[in-house]
Amino acid sequence: MKASRRTVLKSLAMAGLTQHGRVHSAEKLPEVFRKSQKQDEKRLDCEILVAGGGMAGVCCALAAARCGSKVILVQDRPVLGGNASSEVRLHICGADCSGRRGIPLCTEAREGGILEELRLDNCVHNPQRSASMHDLILYDKCRREPNITLFLNTSVVGVKMSGTRIKDVICHRPSTEDIFRISAHIFVDCTGDGRLGYEAGAPFVQGREAKSVFNEKYAPEVADRQTLGSSLLFQAREYDKPMPFEAPPWARKFTEEDLRLRPHPPAAGELDYGFWWVEWGGQLDTIKDNETIRDELLSLFLGIWDHIKNQGDHGAECWALEWFGFLPGKRESRRFVGLYTLNENDVLSSRPFEDAIAYGGWPIDLHPPNGPDAKDSPRITGEFVPFLYDIPLRSCISCKVENLMFAGRNISCSHVAFGSTRVMGTCAVVGQGVGTAAALAVSEKLTPHRLIQEPTLVRKIQQRLLRDDAYLIGFRNSDPADKATIAHITASSETEDAPAHRVVSGQSRSVHGERGAPPDRAFPGTHRWMSNAEAGLPAWLELRWDEPIKIREVQLIFDTGLHRLLTLRHYPKFAEAEFWGKPQPETVKDYTLEGDVEGNWVPLVSVVGNYQRRRVHSLTMAQPVHALRISIASTNGIDHARICEVRVYD
């Protein structure tokens, strides 16, 4: 008689195995099988551990790795990008104020450096504006960097201290049932919630300081624990037929009166991207109550969508939900206490800091903690900052834990200043600044506490950031190793306001004008060479030296239209204005480098199809050259050549 499947499975279970070889009773198995059930602890060593793979963490890890440090990057989600990832889909705002109307074209406030590189990659390789493609671009960038070891789905769960220093960080990866014990020289918390620093006992604050603490006009009279809330975004799609929607019974109900201060589309065409003001939870603990906040945000969002679809004419009859998030886009939780706390007065006065490593420019942008439930309160309280402002390194170093740094929304600032520093474009440039500083600390065998006490080393950090196309207010290239600064510079043609010698002005962008850099630190001018359009293309720029030099490296900074918005947004109407899906028209496309060797022009480099702003060419030259010539054959749109900066190293 044939045994039933249930009988067979029962027999296997009694033997300790299923038909698939799974363990059911460890006591009946050999020792090798019992050990395989345990989570392994693996010991890893690096020079810099970066916890958190949002925009701050990615830029921090890339900066440190490119400066020569061995980096481990751990991210607790399956993708990089944090709030900019496909899981949340917030767009990256920054000092350019998301392309706010009224900023003159001479103000090039858009972030440079690594973030600009990522934006340009995204713009060219992601014309469809796919959120998942953005995930891939970040992942690919980290995978290609030989000095980065990337761990996804890996969370910081503990810290081992040695006095006032972190010795090891304990990380858990549930997907492989692994535990990692990671030692490093410097630890950087870019987790947003500050999990690493929290486990290390680093001092932090949550909530709003009283007005008296920093004399801030936007602070409350009495301190409290309230923060900005979290958001869930959505994307909708228009169809050629009516698309009904029925809200679940637990969804909230809203009226026009409830939403009178929360503009929602009176017509279709604005429904393809969610409303940032669908936010909630700042009156709770945005860490401990995150699951409750998620549930209530779903109720809020679906109730608002039900109102748009079924209550009155909002032009949404043929629209249906395409995607909506289940992971809250968190704005605020812990803020660490650093060696300096940036506050509202620093932001509004654009106070200069000698240890500046980044800049901001987003408005002071404070929201009611309970979002739409504060129906009589405006969506935003605050004001535009008058100028770009400095973010100091001291605000990124723990006041207590000697080898702990931080970047992103958890830096040391007041709640009001946080209203400006919190946006991802600013978090990203802080990340690059911190990664660069951490790498120098490693090479000098110093803790961040010691590093910040050495003005010469701080200036070295700043000069490296400028070399890597980061912008710092009022700082210019003073690198003595840059041989371009001592060259005689000529060109095939030039314009009166953008002559050839501007490529060594020391600043690679123009930031004078309304809400640009403070006038005393703006250094007005075009800060680039532009060939004469009437002379046409090709055009060339030449650097000639009194004595021949062997060139090891040439760095070029091209114009990529920093006066424009350029960020992945799911509004189709923005794509054309941003030149999305193609290189920026000002950017040099095809060019060559040649060296003058004893009167003969020798080809050195040939590039076709460039779209990036910063290009670095490493050369192996047997003979010294008297001159370097950069010949531009074509651009990606405009009728003349533009180069913002040239650097030459021997």
C-alpha positions as CSV (number, residue, x, y, z in Angstrom):
1,M,0.0,0.0,0.0
2,K,1.4,3.4,-1.0
3,A,2.2,5.7,1.9
4,S,0.5,9.1,1.9
5,R,2.5,12.3,1.7
6,R,1.5,13.2,5.2
7,T,2.8,9.8,6.5
8,V,6.1,10.3,4.8
9,L,6.5,13.9,6.1
10,K,5.7,12.7,9.6
11,S,8.3,10.0,9.4
12,L,10.9,12.4,8.2
13,A,10.0,14.9,10.9
14,M,10.5,12.2,13.6
15,A,13.9,11.5,12.1
16,G,14.8,15.2,12.5
17,L,14.6,16.0,8.7
18,T,12.1,17.0,6.1
19,Q,12.3,15.9,2.5
20,H,14.2,19.2,1.9
21,G,16.9,18.5,4.5
22,R,15.7,21.1,6.9
23,V,16.4,20.7,10.6
24,H,13.4,19.9,12.8
25,S,15.1,18.5,15.8
26,A,18.6,19.7,16.5
27,E,19.1,17.2,19.3
28,K,19.0,14.2,16.8
29,L,21.6,15.7,14.4
30,P,25.3,15.5,14.2
31,E,27.4,18.4,15.7
32,V,28.0,19.9,12.3
33,F,24.3,20.5,11.7
34,R,23.7,22.0,15.1
35,K,26.5,24.6,14.6
36,S,25.1,25.6,11.3
37,Q,22.0,26.9,13.0
38,K,23.9,29.5,15.0
39,Q,24.5,33.0,13.8
40,D,28.2,33.5,13.0
41,E,30.1,36.5,14.4
42,K,32.6,37.8,11.8
43,R,35.3,40.2,12.7
44,L,36.1,42.9,10.2
45,D,38.6,45.7,10.2
46,C,38.6,49.0,8.3
47,E,39.9,52.5,8.7
48,I,36.5,54.3,8.6
49,L,33.1,52.8,9.3
50,V,30.2,54.7,7.8
51,A,26.8,53.7,9.3
52,G,23.9,54.8,7.1
53,G,23.6,54.7,3.4
54,G,21.4,57.8,2.7
55,M,22.8,60.6,0.6
56,A,25.0,61.8,3.5
57,G,26.4,58.3,4.0
58,V,27.0,57.6,0.4
59,C,28.9,60.8,-0.2
60,C,30.8,60.4,3.0
61,A,31.9,56.9,2.1
62,L,32.9,57.8,-1.4
63,A,34.8,60.9,-0.3
64,A,36.8,58.9,2.3
65,A,37.5,56.1,-0.1
66,R,38.7,58.4,-2.8
67,C,41.0,60.0,-0.3
68,G,42.6,56.6,0.2
69,S,40.9,55.2,3.3
70,K,39.5,51.7,3.6
71,V,35.8,52.1,4.2
72,I,33.0,49.8,5.3
73,L,29.5,51.2,4.6
74,V,26.6,49.6,6.4
75,Q,23.0,50.3,5.4
76,D,20.0,48.9,7.2
77,R,17.8,48.9,4.0
78,P,18.1,46.9,0.8
79,V,18.9,50.0,-1.2
80,L,21.0,53.1,-0.8
81,G,19.7,56.7,-0.9
82,G,17.6,56.9,2.3
83,N,14.7,59.3,1.8
84,A,15.8,59.7,-1.9
85,S,15.5,56.0,-2.5
86,S,12.7,54.1,-4.3
87,E,11.3,53.2,-0.8
88,V,10.5,56.8,0.1
89,R,11.0,58.9,-3.2
90,L,11.6,62.3,-1.7
91,H,13.6,64.6,-4.1
92,I,16.9,66.0,-3.1
93,C,16.6,69.6,-2.1
94,G,19.5,71.9,-1.4
95,A,20.9,75.4,-1.3
96,D,19.5,76.2,-4.7
97,C,16.1,76.2,-3.0
98,S,14.8,73.6,-5.6
99,G,15.1,76.1,-8.4
100,R,13.0,78.8,-6.7
101,R,12.0,81.5,-9.0
102,G,13.7,84.9,-8.5
103,I,17.3,83.6,-8.0
104,P,19.4,85.4,-10.6
105,L,21.4,83.4,-13.1
106,C,24.6,84.6,-11.6
107,T,24.0,82.6,-8.4
108,E,25.2,79.1,-8.9
109,A,24.1,77.7,-5.6
110,R,23.6,74.0,-6.6
111,E,25.9,71.7,-4.8
112,G,29.0,70.5,-6.5
113,G,31.4,67.6,-5.8
114,I,30.1,64.1,-5.4
115,L,26.5,65.1,-5.3
116,E,26.8,66.9,-8.7
117,E,28.5,63.8,-10.1
118,L,25.6,61.6,-9.0
119,R,23.0,64.1,-10.3
120,L,24.6,64.2,-13.7
121,D,24.8,60.4,-13.9
122,N,21.2,60.2,-12.9
123,C,20.2,62.8,-15.4
124,V,21.9,61.1,-18.3
125,H,21.4,57.5,-17.5
126,N,17.9,57.7,-16.0
127,P,15.8,59.7,-18.6
128,Q,12.7,57.7,-17.5
129,R,13.1,59.2,-14.0
130,S,12.9,55.8,-12.4
131,A,13.3,55.7,-8.6
132,S,14.8,52.2,-8.8
133,M,17.3,53.4,-11.4
134,H,18.4,56.0,-8.9
135,D,19.0,53.2,-6.4
136,L,21.1,51.4,-9.0
137,I,23.2,54.4,-9.8
138,L,24.1,54.8,-6.1
139,Y,24.8,51.1,-5.7
140,D,26.9,51.0,-8.8
141,K,29.0,53.9,-7.7
142,C,29.8,52.3,-4.4
143,R,30.4,48.9,-6.0
144,R,32.9,50.4,-8.4
145,E,34.9,52.0,-5.6
146,P,37.7,49.6,-4.6
147,N,38.1,51.1,-1.2
148,I,34.5,50.6,-0.1
149,T,33.0,47.4,1.2
150,L,29.3,47.6,1.2
151,F,26.8,45.8,3.5
152,L,23.1,46.2,2.7
153,N,20.3,45.0,5.0
154,T,22.8,45.5,7.9
155,S,21.9,47.3,11.1
156,V,24.1,48.7,13.9
157,V,22.9,47.0,17.1
158,G,25.6,47.6,19.6
159,V,28.9,49.3,20.4
160,K,32.0,48.3,22.4
161,M,33.8,51.2,24.0
162,S,37.3,51.7,25.2
163,G,37.2,54.7,27.5
164,T,35.9,57.6,25.5
165,R,36.5,55.9,22.1
166,I,34.6,53.4,20.1
167,K,36.4,50.2,19.8
168,D,34.0,48.0,17.8
169,V,30.6,48.3,16.3
170,I,28.3,45.3,16.3
171,C,26.1,44.9,13.2
172,H,23.4,42.4,12.4
173,R,22.3,41.2,9.0
174,P,19.1,39.2,9.4
175,S,19.0,38.1,5.7
176,T,22.1,35.9,6.2
177,E,21.9,35.5,10.0
178,D,25.3,37.1,10.4
179,I,26.7,39.3,13.1
180,F,29.6,41.5,12.3
181,R,32.1,43.0,14.8
182,I,33.7,45.9,13.0
183,S,36.7,47.8,14.3
184,A,37.8,51.1,12.8
185,H,39.9,54.2,13.5
186,I,37.0,56.5,13.0
187,F,33.2,55.9,13.1
188,V,30.8,58.1,11.2
189,D,27.1,58.1,12.0
190,C,25.0,58.9,9.0
191,T,22.0,56.9,10.1
192,G,19.7,59.8,10.5
193,D,18.3,58.4,13.8
194,G,21.8,58.4,15.2
195,R,21.8,54.7,16.1
196,L,25.6,54.3,16.2
197,G,26.1,57.3,18.4
198,Y,23.2,56.4,20.6
199,E,24.8,53.0,21.3
200,A,28.1,54.7,22.0
201,G,26.5,57.0,24.6
202,A,27.1,60.1,22.6
203,P,25.1,63.1,24.0
204,F,22.1,64.1,21.8
205,V,18.9,66.1,21.9
206,Q,15.4,65.5,20.7
207,G,12.8,68.2,20.3
208,R,12.8,72.0,20.3
209,E,15.0,74.2,22.5
210,A,13.5,77.1,24.3
211,K,13.9,80.5,22.7
212,S,16.3,81.6,25.5
213,V,18.9,78.9,24.7
214,F,20.2,80.4,21.5
215,N,18.1,83.6,21.4
216,E,16.2,82.2,18.3
217,K,13.0,84.0,17.2
218,Y,11.5,80.8,15.7
219,A,12.0,78.7,18.8
220,P,9.1,78.2,21.3
221,E,9.1,80.0,24.6
222,V,9.3,76.7,26.4
223,A,11.3,73.7,25.3
224,D,9.5,70.5,24.3
225,R,10.0,67.1,22.7
226,Q,8.2,67.8,19.5
227,T,9.9,67.5,16.2
228,L,9.0,67.7,12.5
229,G,6.8,64.9,11.4
230,S,7.3,62.1,8.8
231,S,5.7,61.9,5.3
232,L,4.4,59.2,3.0
233,L,4.5,60.1,-0.7
234,F,2.5,58.7,-3.6
235,Q,2.6,58.6,-7.3
236,A,-0.6,58.5,-9.4
237,R,-1.2,57.9,-13.1
238,E,-3.9,59.2,-15.4
239,Y,-5.9,56.7,-17.5
240,D,-8.2,57.1,-20.5
241,K,-11.2,56.0,-18.4
242,P,-12.7,56.6,-15.0
243,M,-10.7,54.9,-12.2
244,P,-12.9,54.4,-9.1
245,F,-11.4,54.3,-5.6
246,E,-12.9,53.1,-2.3
247,A,-11.0,53.9,0.8
248,P,-10.6,51.3,3.6
249,P,-12.8,51.8,6.6
250,W,-9.9,52.9,8.8
251,A,-8.9,55.8,6.5
252,R,-9.4,59.3,7.8
253,K,-12.1,61.6,6.5
254,F,-11.4,65.1,5.3
255,T,-13.4,68.1,4.2
256,E,-12.4,71.2,2.2
257,E,-12.4,73.1,5.4
258,D,-9.9,70.7,7.0
259,L,-7.6,71.2,4.0
260,R,-8.0,74.8,3.4
261,L,-4.4,75.6,4.3
262,R,-3.1,72.5,2.4
263,P,-3.5,73.2,-1.3
264,H,-4.4,70.1,-3.2
265,P,-5.0,69.9,-6.9
266,P,-8.1,71.7,-8.3
267,A,-7.3,70.0,-11.6
268,A,-5.5,66.9,-12.9
269,G,-1.8,67.2,-13.8
270,E,-0.5,67.7,-10.2
271,L,-1.3,64.3,-9.0
272,D,1.7,62.4,-10.2
273,Y,3.7,63.2,-7.1
274,G,2.5,63.2,-3.5
275,F,2.1,66.0,-1.1
276,W,5.0,66.6,1.3
277,W,2.5,68.0,3.8
278,V,0.9,64.6,4.4
279,E,3.1,64.4,7.4
280,W,2.5,63.4,11.0
281,G,4.1,62.1,14.2
282,G,6.2,65.0,15.4
283,Q,4.2,65.0,18.6
284,L,5.3,61.5,19.3
285,D,8.7,59.8,19.4
286,T,9.7,59.4,15.7
287,I,11.9,56.5,16.6
288,K,10.0,54.5,19.2
289,D,6.6,55.3,17.7
290,N,7.6,54.8,14.1
291,E,5.2,51.9,13.4
292,T,2.3,53.9,14.9
293,I,3.3,56.9,12.8
294,R,3.4,54.7,9.6
295,D,-0.1,53.4,10.3
296,E,-1.5,56.9,10.9
297,L,0.2,58.3,7.8
298,L,-1.4,55.6,5.7
299,S,-4.8,56.5,7.2
300,L,-4.1,60.2,6.5
301,F,-2.9,59.7,3.0
302,L,-5.7,57.4,1.9
303,G,-8.2,59.7,3.5
304,I,-6.8,62.7,1.5
305,W,-6.8,60.6,-1.7
306,D,-10.4,59.6,-1.0
307,H,-11.3,63.3,-0.6
308,I,-9.6,64.2,-3.9
309,K,-11.2,61.3,-5.7
310,N,-14.7,61.2,-4.2
311,Q,-15.4,64.6,-2.6
312,G,-16.0,67.4,-5.0
313,D,-14.4,68.0,-8.4
314,H,-10.6,67.8,-8.2
315,G,-10.1,66.7,-11.8
316,A,-9.1,63.2,-10.6
317,E,-11.8,61.0,-12.1
318,C,-9.4,59.2,-14.4
319,W,-6.4,59.1,-12.0
320,A,-5.4,56.0,-10.0
321,L,-2.7,55.3,-7.5
322,E,0.5,53.9,-9.1
323,W,2.7,53.7,-6.0
324,F,2.7,54.8,-2.4
325,G,5.2,54.3,0.3
326,F,5.0,52.2,3.4
327,L,8.3,53.5,4.8
328,P,7.9,56.9,6.4
329,G,10.2,59.6,5.1
330,K,11.5,60.8,8.5
331,R,12.6,64.4,8.9
332,E,13.8,64.6,12.5
333,S,14.7,62.5,15.5
334,R,18.0,62.7,17.4
335,R,20.5,65.5,16.9
336,F,23.9,64.9,18.4
337,V,25.7,67.4,20.6
338,G,29.0,68.3,18.9
339,L,31.9,70.6,19.6
340,Y,29.7,73.4,18.3
341,T,25.9,73.7,17.9
342,L,24.9,75.6,14.8
343,N,21.9,77.8,15.5
344,E,19.4,80.1,13.8
345,N,21.7,83.2,14.2
346,D,24.5,81.5,12.4
347,V,22.2,80.5,9.6
348,L,20.6,83.9,9.2
349,S,23.8,86.0,9.6
350,S,25.9,83.7,7.4
351,R,28.6,83.7,10.1
352,P,32.0,82.7,8.7
353,F,33.6,79.6,10.3
354,E,37.3,78.9,10.0
355,D,36.6,75.2,10.0
356,A,33.8,75.3,7.3
357,I,33.5,72.0,5.4
358,A,30.1,72.5,3.7
359,Y,27.4,75.1,3.1
360,G,23.7,75.4,3.2
361,G,21.1,77.7,1.7
362,W,17.6,76.1,2.1
363,P,15.1,78.2,4.0
364,I,14.4,77.8,7.7
365,D,11.6,75.5,7.0
366,L,9.6,74.4,10.0
367,H,6.4,72.4,9.9
368,P,3.6,71.7,12.5
369,P,4.5,68.5,14.2
370,N,1.1,66.9,13.7
371,G,0.7,68.0,10.0
372,P,-2.9,68.2,8.7
373,D,-4.3,67.8,12.1
374,A,-3.1,71.3,12.8
375,K,-5.6,72.5,10.3
376,D,-5.5,76.1,11.5
377,S,-1.7,76.3,11.2
378,P,0.2,77.1,8.0
379,R,2.2,74.3,6.4
380,I,5.5,76.2,6.9
381,T,6.9,78.6,9.4
382,G,10.2,80.3,8.8
383,E,12.0,82.4,6.1
384,F,14.4,82.3,3.3
385,V,18.0,82.7,4.4
386,P,19.6,85.9,3.1
387,F,22.8,84.2,1.9
388,L,24.5,80.8,1.7
389,Y,26.0,79.9,5.1
390,D,28.8,77.8,6.5
391,I,28.5,74.4,8.2
392,P,31.6,73.9,10.5
393,L,33.4,70.7,11.1
394,R,33.0,71.1,14.8
395,S,29.2,70.5,14.4
396,C,30.1,67.1,13.0
397,I,32.3,65.8,15.8
398,S,30.9,64.4,19.0
399,C,31.6,66.4,22.1
400,K,32.2,63.3,24.2
401,V,33.1,60.3,22.0
402,E,36.6,61.1,20.6
403,N,36.4,59.1,17.3
404,L,32.8,59.6,16.5
405,M,31.7,61.9,13.7
406,F,28.3,62.4,12.1
407,A,26.8,63.7,8.9
408,G,23.3,64.2,7.7
409,R,20.2,65.3,9.6
410,N,21.8,64.3,12.9
411,I,24.5,66.9,13.0
412,S,24.9,69.3,16.0
413,C,22.4,72.1,15.4
414,S,19.4,73.6,17.1
415,H,15.9,72.6,16.0
416,V,15.5,75.9,14.2
417,A,18.8,75.7,12.3
418,F,17.9,72.0,11.5
419,G,14.9,73.4,9.6
420,S,17.5,74.5,7.0
421,T,20.3,71.9,7.3
422,R,18.0,68.9,7.1
423,V,17.5,68.7,3.4
424,M,19.4,66.0,1.5
425,G,21.5,68.2,-0.8
426,T,23.0,69.9,2.3
427,C,23.3,66.5,4.1
428,A,25.2,65.2,1.0
429,V,27.8,68.0,1.0
430,V,28.3,67.7,4.8
431,G,28.8,64.0,4.1
432,Q,31.6,64.7,1.6
433,G,33.2,67.2,4.0
434,V,33.1,64.7,6.9
435,G,34.4,61.8,4.8
436,T,37.3,64.0,3.6
437,A,38.1,65.1,7.1
438,A,37.9,61.5,8.4
439,A,40.3,60.3,5.8
440,L,42.9,63.0,6.7
441,A,42.5,62.1,10.4
442,V,43.3,58.4,9.5
443,S,46.3,59.4,7.5
444,E,47.6,61.6,10.3
445,K,46.7,59.0,12.9
446,L,44.6,61.5,14.8
447,T,41.2,61.5,16.3
448,P,38.7,64.1,15.1
449,H,39.1,65.8,18.5
450,R,42.9,66.2,17.8
451,L,42.4,67.0,14.1
452,I,40.2,70.0,14.8
453,Q,42.9,71.6,17.0
454,E,45.3,71.7,14.0
455,P,44.5,74.7,11.8
456,T,47.0,73.6,9.2
457,L,45.2,70.3,8.8
458,V,41.8,71.9,8.7
459,R,43.0,74.1,5.8
460,K,44.3,70.9,4.2
461,I,40.8,69.4,4.4
462,Q,39.3,72.5,2.8
463,Q,41.8,72.6,0.0
464,R,41.1,68.9,-0.8
465,L,37.4,69.7,-0.9
466,L,38.0,72.5,-3.3
467,R,40.1,70.2,-5.4
468,D,37.2,67.7,-5.5
469,D,34.9,70.5,-6.7
470,A,33.1,71.1,-3.4
471,Y,32.3,74.7,-2.8
472,L,33.2,76.5,0.4
473,I,32.1,80.1,0.9
474,G,35.0,82.6,0.7
475,F,37.7,79.9,0.2
476,R,39.7,79.7,-3.0
477,N,42.3,77.4,-4.4
478,S,45.7,78.0,-2.8
479,D,47.2,74.6,-3.5
480,P,51.0,75.2,-4.0
481,A,51.2,71.9,-6.0
482,D,48.9,73.2,-8.7
483,K,51.1,74.2,-11.6
484,A,48.3,75.8,-13.5
485,T,48.5,78.8,-11.3
486,I,52.0,79.7,-12.6
487,A,51.3,79.1,-16.3
488,H,50.8,81.7,-19.0
489,I,47.3,81.2,-20.2
490,T,46.0,82.0,-23.6
491,A,43.0,80.9,-25.8
492,S,41.9,80.8,-29.4
493,S,39.3,83.4,-28.4
494,E,37.6,84.8,-25.2
495,T,34.9,87.1,-24.1
496,E,35.4,90.3,-22.2
497,D,33.8,89.0,-19.0
498,A,35.2,85.5,-19.2
499,P,38.9,85.7,-20.3
500,A,41.1,82.7,-20.4
501,H,43.0,83.4,-17.1
502,R,39.7,83.0,-15.1
503,V,40.3,79.3,-15.1
504,V,42.8,79.9,-12.3
505,S,40.8,82.4,-10.4
506,G,40.7,79.9,-7.5
507,Q,36.9,79.7,-7.5
508,S,35.0,77.5,-10.0
509,R,31.6,79.1,-9.8
510,S,29.8,82.4,-9.7
511,V,27.9,83.0,-6.4
512,H,27.4,86.7,-6.3
513,G,23.9,88.2,-6.4
514,E,20.7,87.8,-4.4
515,R,20.8,85.0,-1.9
516,G,24.2,83.9,-3.1
517,A,27.4,84.1,-1.0
518,P,27.7,87.1,1.4
519,P,29.1,90.0,-0.6
520,D,32.3,90.2,1.3
521,R,33.0,86.5,0.5
522,A,31.4,86.1,-2.9
523,F,34.4,87.1,-5.1
524,P,32.2,88.4,-8.0
525,G,32.9,87.3,-11.5
526,T,32.2,84.6,-14.0
527,H,35.1,82.4,-12.8
528,R,35.4,80.6,-16.2
529,W,36.8,80.9,-19.6
530,M,34.2,81.3,-22.4
531,S,35.3,81.3,-26.1
532,N,33.8,83.8,-28.4
533,A,30.6,82.3,-30.0
534,E,31.3,84.2,-33.2
535,A,34.7,82.4,-33.6
536,G,32.8,79.1,-33.4
537,L,34.1,75.7,-32.5
538,P,36.6,74.1,-32.2
539,A,38.3,76.3,-29.6
540,W,41.4,75.9,-27.5
541,L,42.9,76.9,-24.2
542,E,46.6,76.8,-23.6
543,L,48.8,76.8,-20.5
544,R,52.5,77.4,-21.1
545,W,55.3,77.4,-18.5
546,D,58.7,79.1,-18.4
547,E,60.3,75.8,-17.6
548,P,59.1,72.4,-18.9
549,I,57.3,70.2,-16.4
550,K,56.3,66.5,-16.3
551,I,52.5,66.3,-16.0
552,R,51.1,63.6,-13.7
553,E,47.5,64.8,-13.6
554,V,45.2,67.3,-15.3
555,Q,41.9,68.2,-13.7
556,L,39.2,70.0,-15.6
557,I,36.0,71.6,-14.2
558,F,33.4,72.2,-16.9
559,D,30.2,74.3,-16.7
560,T,27.1,72.1,-16.0
561,G,24.6,74.9,-15.5
562,L,24.7,75.2,-11.7
563,H,22.2,78.0,-11.8
564,R,19.4,75.5,-12.7
565,L,17.6,72.9,-10.7
566,L,18.8,69.4,-11.4
567,T,17.3,66.7,-9.3
568,L,15.2,63.6,-9.7
569,R,11.6,64.6,-9.2
570,H,8.6,62.7,-10.4
571,Y,6.9,65.8,-11.8
572,P,7.0,65.4,-15.6
573,K,6.8,69.2,-16.0
574,F,10.2,69.7,-14.5
575,A,12.1,67.4,-16.9
576,E,12.3,69.8,-19.8
577,A,13.3,72.8,-17.7
578,E,16.1,70.7,-16.2
579,F,17.3,69.3,-19.5
580,W,16.6,66.0,-17.9
581,G,17.5,62.9,-19.8
582,K,20.5,64.4,-21.6
583,P,23.7,66.2,-20.7
584,Q,23.6,69.9,-19.7
585,P,23.9,72.1,-22.8
586,E,26.8,74.2,-21.4
587,T,29.0,71.2,-20.9
588,V,32.0,70.4,-23.1
589,K,31.3,67.1,-25.0
590,D,34.3,66.2,-27.1
591,Y,37.9,67.4,-26.3
592,T,41.5,66.5,-26.4
593,L,44.6,67.2,-24.4
594,E,48.0,67.7,-26.1
595,G,51.5,68.5,-24.8
596,D,54.1,70.6,-26.4
597,V,57.3,68.4,-26.4
598,E,60.2,70.3,-28.0
599,G,57.9,72.2,-30.3
600,N,55.8,69.2,-31.3
601,W,52.2,68.8,-30.1
602,V,51.9,65.2,-28.7
603,P,48.4,63.7,-28.1
604,L,47.8,62.9,-24.4
605,V,44.0,62.4,-23.9
606,S,41.0,62.2,-26.2
607,V,37.4,62.2,-24.7
608,V,34.2,61.7,-26.6
609,G,30.7,62.1,-25.1
610,N,31.6,63.8,-21.8
611,Y,28.7,65.1,-19.6
612,Q,30.4,65.3,-16.2
613,R,31.5,68.5,-14.5
614,R,34.8,67.2,-13.0
615,R,37.2,65.2,-15.1
616,V,40.5,64.0,-13.8
617,H,43.1,62.6,-16.2
618,S,46.1,60.7,-14.9
619,L,49.1,60.8,-17.3
620,T,52.3,58.8,-17.5
621,M,54.7,61.1,-19.4
622,A,58.3,60.2,-20.2
623,Q,59.1,63.7,-21.3
624,P,58.4,67.1,-19.8
625,V,56.2,69.6,-21.7
626,H,56.5,73.3,-22.3
627,A,52.7,73.7,-22.7
628,L,49.3,72.0,-22.3
629,R,46.6,72.6,-24.9
630,I,42.9,71.7,-24.3
631,S,41.0,71.6,-27.6
632,I,37.2,71.6,-27.5
633,A,35.6,70.1,-30.6
634,S,32.0,70.3,-29.5
635,T,29.6,70.9,-26.6
636,N,26.3,69.3,-25.6
637,G,24.3,72.3,-26.9
638,I,25.7,75.8,-26.7
639,D,27.8,77.4,-29.5
640,H,31.0,78.1,-27.5
641,A,33.4,76.5,-25.1
642,R,33.4,76.9,-21.4
643,I,35.9,75.7,-18.8
644,C,35.5,76.8,-15.1
645,E,38.9,75.6,-13.8
646,V,42.1,73.9,-14.8
647,R,44.5,72.2,-12.4
648,V,47.8,70.6,-13.3
649,Y,50.0,68.5,-11.0
650,D,53.4,67.1,-11.7
